[in-house]
Amino acid sequence: MRKEHFAYVIDPDGADDTITHWDPADDQARIRLDARQLTTNLGADYSSHRLGRYVVHHGNPPYVQEVNHYAGQLWTGLASGGPTPVLRGTVLVTGRKLLDGTHRLLDFSEIEHLAALAQEPTQWLEPDGLVVSAAQMQGDRARQCDAFAVHRDQTTGVWAFAVCDGIGDSQDTADFVRHFTPRLAKAAATFQRPQKAIEAIRREVEPWQQRRGVGEDVSSTAVVVTWHALWRRVNIAWAGDSRAYEIKAGRQGRLLTADHNLAQQRRAAGEPVGPDDHHRLTADLSWGEIGTRTQHGELDRLLLCTDGAYFPLGDGAGPNLAQTADYFDRNYLDRYWAKSAAGWVVSRAVERHRSGGDGPADNATSLVIAFPDC
């Protein structure tokens, strides 16, 4: 009999192990043993996901069981980025499934590789250049009406990043954000000033609405950022309640934008905020005030996100600004590579909304920019 590894095991606290497999000579005994290893460790109700040469297996425990961030990091490494499902409890990684129903056994070098992905230390500054990741979840909406775009002007080298949140969830709204979000990013990279980009797009909105035969209520919020490798700043502009946060390693996240909605107006006036005031916008991509900010100095990361990504991470009664910003620090957003961080934000937001019983989860979109060590 040959000693090999059936699975790599990672727990929510970061403790890892392997399940060693002694390959029986009897094929039927091996098939029974293979199936028993999974049910013994994960229970009868488990899910399996194929990721290249490997399969990730996890149980389906209740929300009270701890989220396994280490397994999420491993998932992102195997998937080469993108959103990560919410993995709870112990997670097993095996080789792919073979024709006889068993899983390919793992050698020691593969176990070392999986362990490195799960335990990979975070580096905040990316010495090899700009790193950008974005993630979306549809939540419980009928369709995805958020959008994001990244554009680099080939002549000047200016980068632009845009995130838009459609108002409502009609097909017209979905078409609106898909049409205007990339145009907004391209305009921002061209003008270099995000405010000018929003102004330019506003001149296009009404003709588009008329061609489509839709009302002025078909629109979106927007937050847009420009950056260049030679600048020591980022330029930010927004209209509506999509947000930009500055995230620094080991510190509380800092909100850089101010929502254009009734809730923000009432907070600024020291008045009570109603439960639905955050839905009542005072500006969007087609009309109203355009907020602007220039953030100087060296930056670690920026997080751009829609309200579906930040609102559930507040205090449960509304998007408490301090608590939402603090959540990104307390829940260790800064432990993740840039490619993992965007998926972490949206998956946690949707999960938290659903667990709170506050009705259908909204679309959630986040875009994380990790700046190079200049």
Salt bridges, closest charged atoms under 4 A:
GLU4 OE1 - ARG2 NH2 3.36
ASP23 OD1 - ARG30 NE 3.28
ASP34 OD1 - HIS103 ND1 3.03
ASP100 OD2 - ARG30 NH1 3.90
GLU110 OE2 - ARG53 NH2 3.06
GLU110 OE2 - ARG104 NH2 3.01
ASP140 OD1 - ARG354 NH2 2.86
ASP172 OD1 - ARG212 NH2 2.88
ASP175 OD1 - ARG178 NH1 3.97
ASP175 OD2 - ARG212 NH2 2.85
GLU199 OE1 - LYS196 NZ 3.94
GLU204 OE1 - ARG183 NE 2.85
GLU246 OE2 - LYS248 NZ 3.59
GLU246 OE1 - ARG254 NH2 2.77
ASP259 OD2 - ARG243 NH2 2.80
ASP277 OD2 - ARG266 NH1 2.71
GLU289 OE1 - HIS260 NE2 3.70
GLU298 OE2 - ARG232 NH1 3.74
ASP326 OD2 - ARG330 NE 2.41
GLU351 OE2 - ARG88 NH2 1.70
ASP362 OD1 - ARG141 NE 3.16
